[in-house]
Amino acid sequence: MKEIISTTKAPAAIGPYNQGTSFDKLVFLSGQIPLVAETMEIVEGGVKEQTKQVMENLKAVLEEANSSFDNVLKTTCYLSDMDNFVAFNEVYSEYFKAEIAPARATVAVKTLPKNVLVEVDVIAFKN
């Protein structure tokens, strides 16, 4: 049975979707952008600061789903500019150990919601 995952520790959905859903042991997280949950404002700074906020938002939803970054199977990473790839990876690698990092796709897109620089979605499993 499908379960809805929601936490106030991550930004509320800004459209007709949920922060995450799960089915059995699988967890599917919607894309997170660098919104601060308490204010729903975009975090100040460049791609590094935005990536850190995105990862912290994902962490909050993963924890609510009884999961963690260690359980992530796949990420899809969206960058507004592929020139930010190296800086994005610097922060991303703080959350995933190389030897157990998930599968990943990274794509550059024309625009992201609220004109942010980065968005990431996740597929994981529960503890």
N, C-alpha and C positions, 0 to 999 in steps of 0.2 A: 504494500500500500504506500502511496506517495505521501511524504511528510514535508511540510513547509518549514523552512529554517529561517528564523528571524531573530535579530538581536538589536538592542538600542546602542550597542558598542560599535556599530558600523552604520554608515549612512542609510537612511531609509530609501527605498526604491523611488525613483523619480519618474516612473512610468508603470504600465500594467505588467509588472513582474515581481518576483520575490527575490530576496537576497540569496536564497538557495533552496534547493529541494533535495530530498534523498529518497532512495528506493532500496530497500534491503540494506546492504552495507555500502552502497555507492552514494556519493555526495556530489552534487552539481552546483557550483557557485556561479551566480551571475557575474558579469564583468563589474569590477570595482574601479571607480575613478577616484582621484585624490580629493574627495570631499571629507571634511572634518565632521564626524557624526553629530557633535553637539551644536554646531552652527550651520551645517549644510553649505559651508563656504569652501571654495577651493583653497588648499594649502598654499601658502606663499612660497616662492622659490622656483627653481628650475626643475629639470627632469629628475634629478636625484631626490630632491625633496618630495616631488610628486610620486615617484616610484615608492619611496619609503611609506608614504601615507596609503597608497594602494595596497602595499603588502601588509600593513598593519590592519587595514580594513578587512582584507582576506583572512588574516589570522583570527580576528574577532568572530567572523562567521564560521570559520573552520572549528574553532573552539565550541561555539554554540551547537555545532553538529556532532560534537564528540569526535573530532578529528584534529589533525595538525599538519604542518608542512611536511613532516616525515611521511605522511600518508598520501601525499599528492601524486597522482598518476600522470596527469597531463595538464599543461597550461597553454593558453593561447594569449599572446602578448601583442598588444596593438600600440604602435608608436605613431605619432603625428609626423615624425621626421626620422628617417633611418640614420641620420647623422647623430642621433641621441643613443644609438645602439650600445656603444661602449660604456657610457655613463649609466644607462639603464642596467646593463649587466653587472656593473660594480655593486649596485644596491641589491639587485635580484640575487646575486651569489651570496649575500649575507644571510639569506633565508633558506637557501637550498645547498646542501653539501654536494659537491661535484660527484662523489661516488654513488650517491643515491638520488640524484636530481631527477625530476620527472621528465617525460617526453615533453617537447615544447615546439610550438610554432610561433614565430615572430613575424609580424607583417606591418608594413607602413600603410597608413590609411590617409585619405584626404582630410578628414576631420573626425574628431571624437566629441561626445557630448560635452557641452559647456566649453568647447575649444581647449580641453586639457591636452597634455602632452602624452599621456600613457593611460592604458586600461588593461587589466588582466582578468581572465576568467580561469576557473579551476575545476578539474574533476579529481575527486579523492575517494578514499574509503574511510569508514568509521573505525575507531579503535575497537 
